[in-house]
Amino acid sequence: MLLDPEWLISTFGLIGILAAVFAESGLLIGFFLPGDSLLFTAGLLIAGGTYLHLPLWLTCALVSLAAVAGDQTGYAFGRRFGPALFRRPASRLFKPENLARARDFFRRYGARSIVLARVVPIVRTFTPVVAGASHMRYRTFLTFNVVGGTLWGCGVTTLGYFLGRIAFVRDNIELILIGIVVVSVVPVAVELLRARRSRRPEAEPS
């Protein structure tokens, strides 16, 4: 149910959106939540006047705040518990390979990763934790966090809003929502397949 954006919004409304965005942005247990599809669906439903009866600008502002606050929490957690976290064994909720993937992403893009990670499922949850564990300068992190959280929160929600005003999208909203769920699952599936392949031992030379 939590992976269904429409169910989450229809059941919990704006509070559900903000809680999911916060959790996916900075709490390790929130990596599976449908961040992109949730925001896109929120924009669609605002345009159609379904479930959400709030101004677009207010929704975008609150979502951006939740995204920024989530990353701040992840950074603080990584700063405090980073070394122990990297040594923690695998569990059902915590998979070290997810953290390692975010660590590689962070090393490759540096401070820009805080912005770029917003569009990469799973990685966006773990990147602020890695930034904190790596002791990135707080002012630098805060700047990129605000930029990334605002661009992501406002951008994806606004895109859904304007597409929701198109007659074809509005008349076929159920199919559109199904498509959003499918599309949001694909990047996660790709990441999981890549992680599985990376764990396979290299074939021995014949």
Backbone as JSON Lines, residues from 0, in Angstrom:
{"i":0,"aa":"M","n":[0.82,-1.21,0.0],"ca":[0.0,0.0,0.0],"c":[0.86,1.27,0.0]}
{"i":1,"aa":"L","n":[1.94,1.26,0.77],"ca":[2.77,2.44,0.86],"c":[3.45,2.78,-0.47]}
{"i":2,"aa":"L","n":[3.5,1.8,-1.38],"ca":[4.11,2.04,-2.68],"c":[3.11,2.6,-3.67]}
{"i":3,"aa":"D","n":[1.85,2.7,-3.28],"ca":[0.79,3.24,-4.14],"c":[0.57,4.7,-3.78]}
{"i":4,"aa":"P","n":[1.04,5.64,-4.64],"ca":[0.93,7.06,-4.31],"c":[-0.5,7.53,-4.08]}
{"i":5,"aa":"E","n":[-1.43,7.06,-4.93],"ca":[-2.81,7.51,-4.8],"c":[-3.42,7.04,-3.48]}
{"i":6,"aa":"W","n":[-3.15,5.79,-3.09],"ca":[-3.66,5.29,-1.81],"c":[-3.08,6.09,-0.66]}
{"i":7,"aa":"L","n":[-1.79,6.37,-0.71],"ca":[-1.15,7.1,0.37],"c":[-1.76,8.49,0.51]}
{"i":8,"aa":"I","n":[-1.98,9.17,-0.63],"ca":[-2.52,10.52,-0.6],"c":[-3.99,10.51,-0.18]}
{"i":9,"aa":"S","n":[-4.77,9.58,-0.72],"ca":[-6.19,9.52,-0.38],"c":[-6.41,9.17,1.08]}
{"i":10,"aa":"T","n":[-5.47,8.43,1.67],"ca":[-5.61,7.99,3.06],"c":[-5.09,9.01,4.06]}
{"i":11,"aa":"F","n":[-3.93,9.59,3.75],"ca":[-3.27,10.47,4.72],"c":[-3.19,11.93,4.27]}
{"i":12,"aa":"G","n":[-3.53,12.21,3.02],"ca":[-3.51,13.59,2.54],"c":[-2.12,14.2,2.54]}
{"i":13,"aa":"L","n":[-2.06,15.5,2.78],"ca":[-0.8,16.23,2.75],"c":[0.17,15.72,3.81]}
{"i":14,"aa":"I","n":[-0.34,15.34,4.98],"ca":[0.52,14.83,6.04],"c":[1.26,13.58,5.57]}
{"i":15,"aa":"G","n":[0.58,12.72,4.84],"ca":[1.21,11.51,4.32],"c":[2.31,11.83,3.33]}
{"i":16,"aa":"I","n":[2.07,12.83,2.47],"ca":[3.08,13.24,1.49],"c":[4.32,13.76,2.2]}
{"i":17,"aa":"L","n":[4.12,14.65,3.16],"ca":[5.25,15.26,3.86],"c":[6.03,14.22,4.67]}
{"i":18,"aa":"A","n":[5.31,13.3,5.31],"ca":[5.98,12.26,6.1],"c":[6.81,11.35,5.2]}
{"i":19,"aa":"A","n":[6.24,10.97,4.04],"ca":[6.96,10.09,3.11],"c":[8.19,10.79,2.53]}
{"i":20,"aa":"V","n":[8.05,12.06,2.17],"ca":[9.18,12.82,1.62],"c":[10.28,12.94,2.67]}
{"i":21,"aa":"F","n":[9.89,13.26,3.89],"ca":[10.88,13.38,4.97],"c":[11.61,12.06,5.19]}
{"i":22,"aa":"A","n":[10.84,10.97,5.27],"ca":[11.44,9.65,5.53],"c":[12.35,9.21,4.4]}
{"i":23,"aa":"E","n":[11.91,9.41,3.15],"ca":[12.73,8.97,2.02],"c":[13.98,9.83,1.87]}
{"i":24,"aa":"S","n":[13.92,11.07,2.32],"ca":[15.06,11.97,2.16],"c":[16.14,11.76,3.2]}
{"i":25,"aa":"G","n":[15.78,11.29,4.4],"ca":[16.81,11.23,5.43],"c":[16.78,10.06,6.37]}
{"i":26,"aa":"L","n":[15.71,9.25,6.37],"ca":[15.66,8.1,7.27],"c":[15.99,6.84,6.48]}
{"i":27,"aa":"L","n":[16.93,6.06,6.95],"ca":[17.4,4.89,6.19],"c":[16.27,3.92,5.87]}
{"i":28,"aa":"I","n":[15.28,3.84,6.75],"ca":[14.19,2.9,6.51],"c":[13.21,3.39,5.45]}
{"i":29,"aa":"G","n":[13.39,4.62,4.95],"ca":[12.46,5.18,3.98],"c":[12.89,5.05,2.54]}
{"i":30,"aa":"F","n":[13.95,4.27,2.27],"ca":[14.49,4.21,0.92],"c":[13.53,3.61,-0.1]}
{"i":31,"aa":"F","n":[12.56,2.82,0.37],"ca":[11.65,2.12,-0.54],"c":[10.42,2.97,-0.92]}
{"i":32,"aa":"L","n":[10.24,4.12,-0.3],"ca":[9.04,4.92,-0.52],"c":[9.06,5.57,-1.92]}
{"i":33,"aa":"P","n":[7.86,5.8,-2.5],"ca":[7.76,6.29,-3.89],"c":[7.88,7.8,-4.0]}
{"i":34,"aa":"G","n":[9.05,8.35,-3.78],"ca":[9.21,9.8,-3.75],"c":[8.8,10.52,-5.02]}
{"i":35,"aa":"D","n":[9.42,10.16,-6.15],"ca":[9.12,10.84,-7.41],"c":[7.66,10.67,-7.82]}
{"i":36,"aa":"S","n":[7.19,9.43,-7.81],"ca":[5.82,9.18,-8.24],"c":[4.81,9.81,-7.28]}
{"i":37,"aa":"L","n":[5.18,9.9,-6.0],"ca":[4.29,10.52,-5.01],"c":[4.1,12.01,-5.3]}
{"i":38,"aa":"L","n":[5.2,12.71,-5.57],"ca":[5.11,14.14,-5.86],"c":[4.41,14.4,-7.18]}
{"i":39,"aa":"F","n":[4.71,13.59,-8.18],"ca":[4.06,13.74,-9.48],"c":[2.56,13.52,-9.34]}
{"i":40,"aa":"T","n":[2.19,12.49,-8.6],"ca":[0.76,12.2,-8.38],"c":[0.09,13.33,-7.61]}
{"i":41,"aa":"A","n":[0.79,13.89,-6.64],"ca":[0.24,15.01,-5.87],"c":[-0.1,16.17,-6.81]}
{"i":42,"aa":"G","n":[0.81,16.48,-7.73],"ca":[0.54,17.53,-8.7],"c":[-0.66,17.22,-9.57]}
{"i":43,"aa":"L","n":[-0.76,15.98,-10.02],"ca":[-1.91,15.56,-10.83],"c":[-3.22,15.74,-10.07]}
{"i":44,"aa":"L","n":[-3.23,15.31,-8.81],"ca":[-4.46,15.36,-8.03],"c":[-4.86,16.79,-7.66]}
{"i":45,"aa":"I","n":[-3.87,17.66,-7.45],"ca":[-4.18,19.07,-7.2],"c":[-4.83,19.68,-8.43]}
{"i":46,"aa":"A","n":[-4.28,19.37,-9.6],"ca":[-4.84,19.9,-10.85],"c":[-6.27,19.42,-11.07]}
{"i":47,"aa":"G","n":[-6.55,18.17,-10.66],"ca":[-7.89,17.62,-10.84],"c":[-8.82,17.89,-9.68]}
{"i":48,"aa":"G","n":[-8.32,18.49,-8.61],"ca":[-9.16,18.77,-7.45],"c":[-9.58,17.51,-6.71]}
{"i":49,"aa":"T","n":[-8.73,16.47,-6.78],"ca":[-9.06,15.19,-6.14],"c":[-8.19,14.99,-4.9]}
{"i":50,"aa":"Y","n":[-8.8,14.74,-3.77],"ca":[-8.12,14.49,-2.49],"c":[-7.41,15.72,-1.94]}
{"i":51,"aa":"L","n":[-6.64,16.39,-2.77],"ca":[-5.87,17.55,-2.32],"c":[-6.52,18.83,-2.81]}
{"i":52,"aa":"H","n":[-6.87,19.7,-1.89],"ca":[-7.52,20.97,-2.24],"c":[-6.69,22.13,-1.69]}
{"i":53,"aa":"L","n":[-5.42,22.11,-2.04],"ca":[-4.48,23.11,-1.59],"c":[-3.88,23.82,-2.79]}
{"i":54,"aa":"P","n":[-3.44,25.07,-2.61],"ca":[-2.75,25.76,-3.71],"c":[-1.45,25.04,-4.05]}
{"i":55,"aa":"L","n":[-1.09,25.05,-5.33],"ca":[0.13,24.39,-5.76],"c":[1.35,24.97,-5.04]}
{"i":56,"aa":"W","n":[1.38,26.29,-4.91],"ca":[2.57,26.92,-4.32],"c":[2.78,26.5,-2.87]}
{"i":57,"aa":"L","n":[1.68,26.32,-2.13],"ca":[1.79,25.92,-0.74],"c":[2.28,24.48,-0.63]}
{"i":58,"aa":"T","n":[1.74,23.61,-1.47],"ca":[2.17,22.22,-1.48],"c":[3.66,22.12,-1.81]}
{"i":59,"aa":"C","n":[4.09,22.86,-2.84],"ca":[5.5,22.84,-3.24],"c":[6.4,23.34,-2.1]}
{"i":60,"aa":"A","n":[5.97,24.4,-1.43],"ca":[6.77,24.96,-0.34],"c":[6.91,23.97,0.81]}
{"i":61,"aa":"L","n":[5.81,23.32,1.19],"ca":[5.85,22.38,2.3],"c":[6.64,21.12,1.95]}
{"i":62,"aa":"V","n":[6.47,20.65,0.71],"ca":[7.22,19.47,0.27],"c":[8.72,19.77,0.26]}
{"i":63,"aa":"S","n":[9.09,20.94,-0.21],"ca":[10.51,21.33,-0.24],"c":[11.08,21.39,1.18]}
{"i":64,"aa":"L","n":[10.31,21.95,2.11],"ca":[10.75,22.0,3.5],"c":[10.94,20.59,4.08]}
{"i":65,"aa":"A","n":[10.01,19.7,3.76],"ca":[10.12,18.32,4.26],"c":[11.34,17.62,3.68]}
{"i":66,"aa":"A","n":[11.62,17.87,2.4],"ca":[12.79,17.27,1.75],"c":[14.08,17.78,2.36]}
{"i":67,"aa":"V","n":[14.16,19.08,2.57],"ca":[15.35,19.68,3.18],"c":[15.53,19.18,4.61]}
{"i":68,"aa":"A","n":[14.45,19.14,5.37],"ca":[14.52,18.67,6.76],"c":[14.95,17.21,6.82]}
{"i":69,"aa":"G","n":[14.47,16.4,5.86],"ca":[14.87,15.0,5.83],"c":[16.35,14.83,5.61]}
{"i":70,"aa":"D","n":[16.89,15.57,4.65],"ca":[18.33,15.5,4.38],"c":[19.15,16.01,5.57]}
{"i":71,"aa":"Q","n":[18.65,17.05,6.25],"ca":[19.35,17.55,7.43],"c":[19.43,16.46,8.5]}
{"i":72,"aa":"T","n":[18.35,15.72,8.65],"ca":[18.33,14.62,9.62],"c":[19.32,13.54,9.24]}
{"i":73,"aa":"G","n":[19.33,13.19,7.94],"ca":[20.27,12.19,7.46],"c":[21.72,12.61,7.66]}
{"i":74,"aa":"Y","n":[22.0,13.88,7.41],"ca":[23.35,14.41,7.6],"c":[23.76,14.32,9.08]}
{"i":75,"aa":"A","n":[22.86,14.74,9.96],"ca":[23.16,14.7,11.4],"c":[23.37,13.27,11.87]}
{"i":76,"aa":"F","n":[22.56,12.36,11.35],"ca":[22.7,10.94,11.72],"c":[24.04,10.4,11.26]}
{"i":77,"aa":"G","n":[24.41,10.71,10.0],"ca":[25.69,10.23,9.48],"c":[26.87,10.83,10.22]}
{"i":78,"aa":"R","n":[26.75,12.09,10.58],"ca":[27.82,12.77,11.32],"c":[28.03,12.12,12.69]}
{"i":79,"aa":"R","n":[26.94,11.72,13.3],"ca":[27.02,11.16,14.66],"c":[27.36,9.67,14.66]}
{"i":80,"aa":"F","n":[26.76,8.91,13.75],"ca":[26.9,7.46,13.8],"c":[27.6,6.88,12.57]}
{"i":81,"aa":"G","n":[28.15,7.73,11.71],"ca":[28.74,7.27,10.45],"c":[29.71,6.12,10.55]}
{"i":82,"aa":"P","n":[30.79,6.22,11.33],"ca":[31.77,5.13,11.41],"c":[31.16,3.79,11.8]}
{"i":83,"aa":"A","n":[30.29,3.8,12.8],"ca":[29.65,2.55,13.24],"c":[28.7,2.03,12.17]}
{"i":84,"aa":"L","n":[28.07,2.95,11.43],"ca":[27.1,2.56,10.41],"c":[27.78,1.78,9.29]}
{"i":85,"aa":"F","n":[28.98,2.23,8.89],"ca":[29.69,1.56,7.81],"c":[30.18,0.18,8.21]}
{"i":86,"aa":"R","n":[30.27,-0.07,9.5],"ca":[30.73,-1.39,9.96],"c":[29.57,-2.31,10.31]}
{"i":87,"aa":"R","n":[28.37,-1.81,10.19],"ca":[27.2,-2.59,10.62],"c":[26.93,-3.73,9.64]}
{"i":88,"aa":"P","n":[26.65,-4.93,10.13],"ca":[26.35,-6.05,9.24],"c":[24.99,-5.89,8.57]}
{"i":89,"aa":"A","n":[24.78,-6.69,7.54],"ca":[23.53,-6.6,6.79],"c":[22.34,-7.0,7.66]}
{"i":90,"aa":"S","n":[21.2,-6.39,7.37],"ca":[19.96,-6.73,8.04],"c":[18.83,-6.54,7.05]}
{"i":91,"aa":"R","n":[17.62,-6.84,7.47],"ca":[16.49,-6.7,6.55],"c":[16.23,-5.25,6.19]}
{"i":92,"aa":"L","n":[16.42,-4.35,7.14],"ca":[16.15,-2.93,6.9],"c":[17.36,-2.18,6.39]}
{"i":93,"aa":"F","n":[18.55,-2.65,6.75],"ca":[19.77,-1.94,6.36],"c":[20.64,-2.85,5.51]}
{"i":94,"aa":"K","n":[20.96,-2.4,4.31],"ca":[21.82,-3.15,3.42],"c":[23.07,-2.31,3.14]}
{"i":95,"aa":"P","n":[24.22,-2.76,3.57],"ca":[25.45,-1.98,3.37],"c":[25.72,-1.61,1.92]}
{"i":96,"aa":"E","n":[25.25,-2.45,0.96],"ca":[25.51,-2.12,-0.44],"c":[24.81,-0.84,-0.88]}
{"i":97,"aa":"N","n":[23.66,-0.54,-0.25],"ca":[22.98,0.72,-0.57],"c":[23.81,1.91,-0.1]}
{"i":98,"aa":"L","n":[24.39,1.78,1.07],"ca":[25.24,2.83,1.59],"c":[26.51,2.95,0.75]}
{"i":99,"aa":"A","n":[27.06,1.82,0.33],"ca":[28.27,1.83,-0.49],"c":[28.0,2.49,-1.83]}
{"i":100,"aa":"R","n":[26.81,2.24,-2.4],"ca":[26.45,2.85,-3.68],"c":[26.36,4.36,-3.55]}
{"i":101,"aa":"A","n":[25.77,4.81,-2.45],"ca":[25.69,6.25,-2.21],"c":[27.07,6.83,-1.96]}
{"i":102,"aa":"R","n":[27.94,6.08,-1.32],"ca":[29.3,6.55,-1.06],"c":[30.07,6.75,-2.36]}
{"i":103,"aa":"D","n":[29.92,5.81,-3.3],"ca":[30.56,5.94,-4.61],"c":[30.0,7.14,-5.36]}
{"i":104,"aa":"F","n":[28.69,7.31,-5.28],"ca":[28.04,8.44,-5.93],"c":[28.57,9.75,-5.36]}
{"i":105,"aa":"F","n":[28.74,9.8,-4.05],"ca":[29.24,10.99,-3.37],"c":[30.68,11.29,-3.78]}
{"i":106,"aa":"R","n":[31.49,10.27,-3.86],"ca":[32.88,10.46,-4.26],"c":[32.98,10.94,-5.7]}
{"i":107,"aa":"R","n":[32.1,10.46,-6.55],"ca":[32.17,10.82,-7.97],"c":[31.76,12.27,-8.2]}
{"i":108,"aa":"Y","n":[30.73,12.74,-7.52],"ca":[30.19,14.07,-7.8],"c":[30.46,15.11,-6.71]}
{"i":109,"aa":"G","n":[31.0,14.7,-5.58],"ca":[31.3,15.66,-4.53],"c":[30.05,16.33,-4.0]}
{"i":110,"aa":"A","n":[30.16,17.64,-3.73],"ca":[29.03,18.37,-3.16],"c":[27.82,18.38,-4.08]}
{"i":111,"aa":"R","n":[28.05,18.29,-5.39],"ca":[26.93,18.27,-6.34],"c":[26.04,17.06,-6.14]}
{"i":112,"aa":"S","n":[26.58,16.01,-5.53],"ca":[25.78,14.79,-5.34],"c":[24.55,15.05,-4.5]}
{"i":113,"aa":"I","n":[24.6,16.07,-3.62],"ca":[23.45,16.37,-2.76],"c":[22.27,16.8,-3.62]}
{"i":114,"aa":"V","n":[22.54,17.48,-4.73],"ca":[21.49,17.89,-5.67],"c":[21.16,16.76,-6.63]}
{"i":115,"aa":"L","n":[22.17,16.15,-7.22],"ca":[21.96,15.11,-8.23],"c":[21.28,13.87,-7.66]}
{"i":116,"aa":"A","n":[21.56,13.55,-6.41],"ca":[20.99,12.34,-5.8],"c":[19.48,12.42,-5.68]}
{"i":117,"aa":"R","n":[18.93,13.62,-5.73],"ca":[17.47,13.78,-5.61],"c":[16.71,13.01,-6.67]}
{"i":118,"aa":"V","n":[17.3,12.8,-7.83],"ca":[16.58,12.12,-8.91],"c":[16.95,10.65,-9.01]}
{"i":119,"aa":"V","n":[17.72,10.13,-8.04],"ca":[18.14,8.73,-8.07],"c":[17.55,8.0,-6.88]}
{"i":120,"aa":"P","n":[16.54,7.15,-7.09],"ca":[15.94,6.41,-5.98],"c":[17.0,5.64,-5.19]}
{"i":121,"aa":"I","n":[16.77,5.44,-3.92],"ca":[17.66,4.76,-2.98],"c":[18.87,5.63,-2.66]}
{"i":122,"aa":"V","n":[19.59,6.07,-3.7],"ca":[20.78,6.89,-3.48],"c":[20.43,8.17,-2.75]}
{"i":123,"aa":"R","n":[19.27,8.79,-3.07],"ca":[18.92,10.05,-2.42],"c":[18.67,9.88,-0.92]}
{"i":124,"aa":"T","n":[18.35,8.66,-0.49],"ca":[18.14,8.41,0.94],"c":[19.47,8.32,1.69]}
{"i":125,"aa":"F","n":[20.46,7.72,1.05],"ca":[21.71,7.44,1.74],"c":[22.77,8.52,1.55]}
{"i":126,"aa":"T","n":[22.66,9.35,0.52],"ca":[23.68,10.35,0.25],"c":[23.88,11.35,1.4]}
{"i":127,"aa":"P","n":[22.81,11.91,1.99],"ca":[23.05,12.83,3.12],"c":[23.72,12.15,4.31]}
{"i":128,"aa":"V","n":[23.45,10.87,4.49],"ca":[24.11,10.13,5.57],"c":[25.61,10.02,5.29]}
{"i":129,"aa":"V","n":[25.95,9.72,4.03],"ca":[27.35,9.64,3.63],"c":[28.02,11.0,3.78]}
{"i":130,"aa":"A","n":[27.31,12.07,3.4],"ca":[27.86,13.42,3.53],"c":[28.19,13.73,4.98]}
{"i":131,"aa":"G","n":[27.31,13.35,5.88],"ca":[27.56,13.57,7.29],"c":[28.71,12.73,7.8]}
{"i":132,"aa":"A","n":[28.75,11.45,7.4],"ca":[29.82,10.56,7.83],"c":[31.17,11.02,7.29]}
{"i":133,"aa":"S","n":[31.15,11.67,6.12],"ca":[32.39,12.16,5.51],"c":[32.78,13.53,6.03]}
{"i":134,"aa":"H","n":[31.97,14.08,6.94],"ca":[32.23,15.4,7.53],"c":[32.3,16.5,6.47]}
{"i":135,"aa":"M","n":[31.38,16.45,5.52],"ca":[31.28,17.56,4.58],"c":[31.0,18.84,5.36]}
{"i":136,"aa":"R","n":[31.6,19.94,4.92],"ca":[31.39,21.22,5.59],"c":[29.89,21.51,5.64]}
{"i":137,"aa":"Y","n":[29.39,21.81,6.84],"ca":[27.95,21.94,7.04],"c":[27.34,23.02,6.16]}
{"i":138,"aa":"R","n":[28.0,24.17,6.05],"ca":[27.44,25.26,5.24],"c":[27.32,24.86,3.79]}
{"i":139,"aa":"T","n":[28.3,24.1,3.29],"ca":[28.24,23.62,1.91],"c":[27.08,22.65,1.74]}
{"i":140,"aa":"F","n":[26.95,21.72,2.69],"ca":[25.85,20.76,2.62],"c":[24.5,21.46,2.65]}
{"i":141,"aa":"L","n":[24.36,22.41,3.56],"ca":[23.08,23.11,3.7],"c":[22.7,23.83,2.41]}
{"i":142,"aa":"T","n":[23.67,24.48,1.77],"ca":[23.4,25.21,0.52],"c":[22.9,24.27,-0.57]}
{"i":143,"aa":"F","n":[23.64,23.18,-0.79],"ca":[23.25,22.23,-1.84],"c":[21.96,21.5,-1.47]}
{"i":144,"aa":"N","n":[21.74,21.28,-0.18],"ca":[20.52,20.62,0.27],"c":[19.29,21.47,-0.04]}
{"i":145,"aa":"V","n":[19.36,22.76,0.26],"ca":[18.24,23.65,0.0],"c":[17.96,23.73,-1.5]}
{"i":146,"aa":"V","n":[19.03,23.84,-2.3],"ca":[18.86,23.91,-3.76],"c":[18.23,22.63,-4.28]}
{"i":147,"aa":"G","n":[18.79,21.49,-3.89],"ca":[18.29,20.2,-4.36],"c":[16.88,19.9,-3.91]}
{"i":148,"aa":"G","n":[16.6,20.15,-2.63],"ca":[15.26,19.89,-2.11],"c":[14.2,20.75,-2.76]}
{"i":149,"aa":"T","n":[14.54,22.0,-3.04],"ca":[13.58,22.91,-3.68],"c":[13.34,22.54,-5.13]}
{"i":150,"aa":"L","n":[14.42,22.26,-5.86],"ca":[14.28,21.89,-7.26],"c":[13.46,20.6,-7.42]}
{"i":151,"aa":"W","n":[13.77,19.63,-6.57],"ca":[13.06,18.34,-6.64],"c":[11.62,18.48,-6.19]}
{"i":152,"aa":"G","n":[11.41,19.06,-5.01],"ca":[10.06,19.17,-4.46],"c":[9.14,20.0,-5.33]}
{"i":153,"aa":"C","n":[9.62,21.14,-5.78],"ca":[8.79,22.02,-6.63],"c":[8.69,21.49,-8.06]}
{"i":154,"aa":"G","n":[9.84,21.03,-8.59],"ca":[9.88,20.63,-9.99],"c":[8.98,19.46,-10.32]}
{"i":155,"aa":"V","n":[9.08,18.36,-9.56],"ca":[8.3,17.16,-9.86],"c":[6.81,17.4,-9.61]}
{"i":156,"aa":"T","n":[6.49,18.11,-8.53],"ca":[5.09,18.4,-8.21],"c":[4.47,19.31,-9.27]}
{"i":157,"aa":"T","n":[5.2,20.32,-9.69],"ca":[4.69,21.24,-10.71],"c":[4.51,20.55,-12.04]}
{"i":158,"aa":"L","n":[5.44,19.65,-12.38],"ca":[5.31,18.9,-13.63],"c":[4.02,18.09,-13.63]}
{"i":159,"aa":"G","n":[3.75,17.41,-12.51],"ca":[2.5,16.65,-12.41],"c":[1.28,17.54,-12.5]}
{"i":160,"aa":"Y","n":[1.37,18.74,-11.92],"ca":[0.24,19.68,-11.94],"c":[-0.1,20.11,-13.37]}
{"i":161,"aa":"F","n":[0.9,20.5,-14.13],"ca":[0.62,20.99,-15.48],"c":[0.23,19.88,-16.44]}
{"i":162,"aa":"L","n":[0.8,18.7,-16.26],"ca":[0.36,17.57,-17.08],"c":[-1.07,17.17,-16.72]}
{"i":163,"aa":"G","n":[-1.43,17.37,-15.44],"ca":[-2.78,17.05,-15.01],"c":[-3.83,17.97,-15.58]}
{"i":164,"aa":"R","n":[-3.43,19.09,-16.13],"ca":[-4.36,20.03,-16.75],"c":[-4.63,19.69,-18.21]}
{"i":165,"aa":"I","n":[-3.86,18.74,-18.74],"ca":[-4.08,18.29,-20.11],"c":[-5.26,17.33,-20.13]}
{"i":166,"aa":"A","n":[-6.17,17.53,-21.06],"ca":[-7.42,16.75,-21.09],"c":[-7.16,15.25,-21.15]}
{"i":167,"aa":"F","n":[-6.22,14.84,-21.98],"ca":[-5.96,13.4,-22.13],"c":[-5.5,12.8,-20.81]}
{"i":168,"aa":"V","n":[-4.6,13.5,-20.13],"ca":[-4.09,13.02,-18.85],"c":[-5.22,12.98,-17.82]}
{"i":169,"aa":"R","n":[-6.03,14.04,-17.79],"ca":[-7.12,14.13,-16.82],"c":[-8.16,13.05,-17.06]}
{"i":170,"aa":"D","n":[-8.44,12.73,-18.32],"ca":[-9.46,11.74,-18.63],"c":[-8.97,10.31,-18.44]}
{"i":171,"aa":"N","n":[-7.67,10.15,-18.36],"ca":[-7.1,8.8,-18.21],"c":[-6.2,8.74,-16.98]}
{"i":172,"aa":"I","n":[-6.62,9.4,-15.92],"ca":[-5.76,9.55,-14.75],"c":[-5.42,8.22,-14.09]}
{"i":173,"aa":"E","n":[-6.35,7.24,-14.12],"ca":[-6.06,5.95,-13.5],"c":[-4.92,5.24,-14.23]}
{"i":174,"aa":"L","n":[-4.97,5.28,-15.57],"ca":[-3.89,4.66,-16.35],"c":[-2.58,5.41,-16.13]}
{"i":175,"aa":"I","n":[-2.66,6.72,-16.04],"ca":[-1.46,7.53,-15.82],"c":[-0.83,7.17,-14.48]}
{"i":176,"aa":"L","n":[-1.65,7.02,-13.45],"ca":[-1.14,6.7,-12.12],"c":[-0.49,5.31,-12.1]}
{"i":177,"aa":"I","n":[-1.1,4.37,-12.82],"ca":[-0.5,3.04,-12.91],"c":[0.86,3.13,-13.6]}
{"i":178,"aa":"G","n":[0.91,3.92,-14.67],"ca":[2.17,4.12,-15.38],"c":[3.23,4.75,-14.49]}
{"i":179,"aa":"I","n":[2.83,5.69,-13.65],"ca":[3.77,6.36,-12.74],"c":[4.37,5.35,-11.77]}
{"i":180,"aa":"V","n":[3.51,4.48,-11.23],"ca":[3.99,3.47,-10.29],"c":[5.01,2.55,-10.97]}
{"i":181,"aa":"V","n":[4.67,2.12,-12.2],"ca":[5.57,1.23,-12.93],"c":[6.9,1.91,-13.2]}
{"i":182,"aa":"V","n":[6.84,3.16,-13.67],"ca":[8.07,3.89,-13.99],"c":[8.92,4.12,-12.76]}
{"i":183,"aa":"S","n":[8.27,4.38,-11.62],"ca":[9.03,4.63,-10.38],"c":[9.69,3.38,-9.86]}
{"i":184,"aa":"V","n":[9.14,2.21,-10.2],"ca":[9.71,0.95,-9.72],"c":[10.92,0.54,-10.57]}
{"i":185,"aa":"V","n":[10.93,0.94,-11.85],"ca":[12.0,0.52,-12.76],"c":[13.38,0.91,-12.25]}
{"i":186,"aa":"P","n":[13.63,2.19,-11.87],"ca":[14.97,2.54,-11.39],"c":[15.4,1.73,-10.17]}
{"i":187,"aa":"V","n":[14.45,1.46,-9.28],"ca":[14.76,0.66,-8.09],"c":[15.15,-0.75,-8.5]}
{"i":188,"aa":"A","n":[14.4,-1.34,-9.46],"ca":[14.7,-2.69,-9.94],"c":[16.07,-2.74,-10.6]}
{"i":189,"aa":"V","n":[16.39,-1.71,-11.38],"ca":[17.7,-1.65,-12.04],"c":[18.82,-1.59,-11.01]}
{"i":190,"aa":"E","n":[18.62,-0.75,-9.98],"ca":[19.63,-0.64,-8.93],"c":[19.84,-1.97,-8.21]}
{"i":191,"aa":"L","n":[18.73,-2.68,-7.94],"ca":[18.84,-3.96,-7.25],"c":[19.55,-5.0,-8.11]}
{"i":192,"aa":"L","n":[19.27,-5.0,-9.43],"ca":[19.94,-5.93,-10.34],"c":[21.43,-5.62,-10.44]}
{"i":193,"aa":"R","n":[21.76,-4.33,-10.49],"ca":[23.17,-3.95,-10.54],"c":[23.9,-4.37,-9.27]}
{"i":194,"aa":"A","n":[23.23,-4.2,-8.14],"ca":[23.84,-4.59,-6.87],"c":[24.05,-6.1,-6.81]}
{"i":195,"aa":"R","n":[23.07,-6.85,-7.33],"ca":[23.19,-8.31,-7.32],"c":[24.34,-8.77,-8.21]}
{"i":196,"aa":"R","n":[24.46,-8.14,-9.39],"ca":[25.55,-8.51,-10.3],"c":[26.91,-8.16,-9.71]}
{"i":197,"aa":"S","n":[26.98,-7.02,-9.01],"ca":[28.26,-6.61,-8.43],"c":[28.7,-7.54,-7.32]}
{"i":198,"aa":"R","n":[27.76,-8.27,-6.71],"ca":[28.11,-9.19,-5.63],"c":[28.54,-10.56,-6.15]}
{"i":199,"aa":"R","n":[28.28,-10.82,-7.44],"ca":[28.67,-12.12,-8.0],"c":[30.18,-12.19,-8.11]}
{"i":200,"aa":"P","n":[30.77,-13.31,-7.74],"ca":[32.23,-13.44,-7.9],"c":[32.6,-13.46,-9.37]}
{"i":201,"aa":"E","n":[33.74,-12.88,-9.67],"ca":[34.18,-12.84,-11.05],"c":[34.49,-14.25,-11.53]}
{"i":202,"aa":"A","n":[34.13,-14.49,-12.77],"ca":[34.36,-15.83,-13.31],"c":[35.84,-16.12,-13.36]}
{"i":203,"aa":"E","n":[36.21,-17.36,-12.99],"ca":[37.6,-17.72,-13.0],"c":[38.07,-17.91,-14.43]}
{"i":204,"aa":"P","n":[39.26,-17.44,-14.76],"ca":[39.78,-17.59,-16.12],"c":[39.98,-19.07,-16.47]}
{"i":205,"aa":"S","n":[39.56,-19.4,-17.67],"ca":[39.68,-20.81,-18.07],"c":[41.06,-21.11,-18.62]}
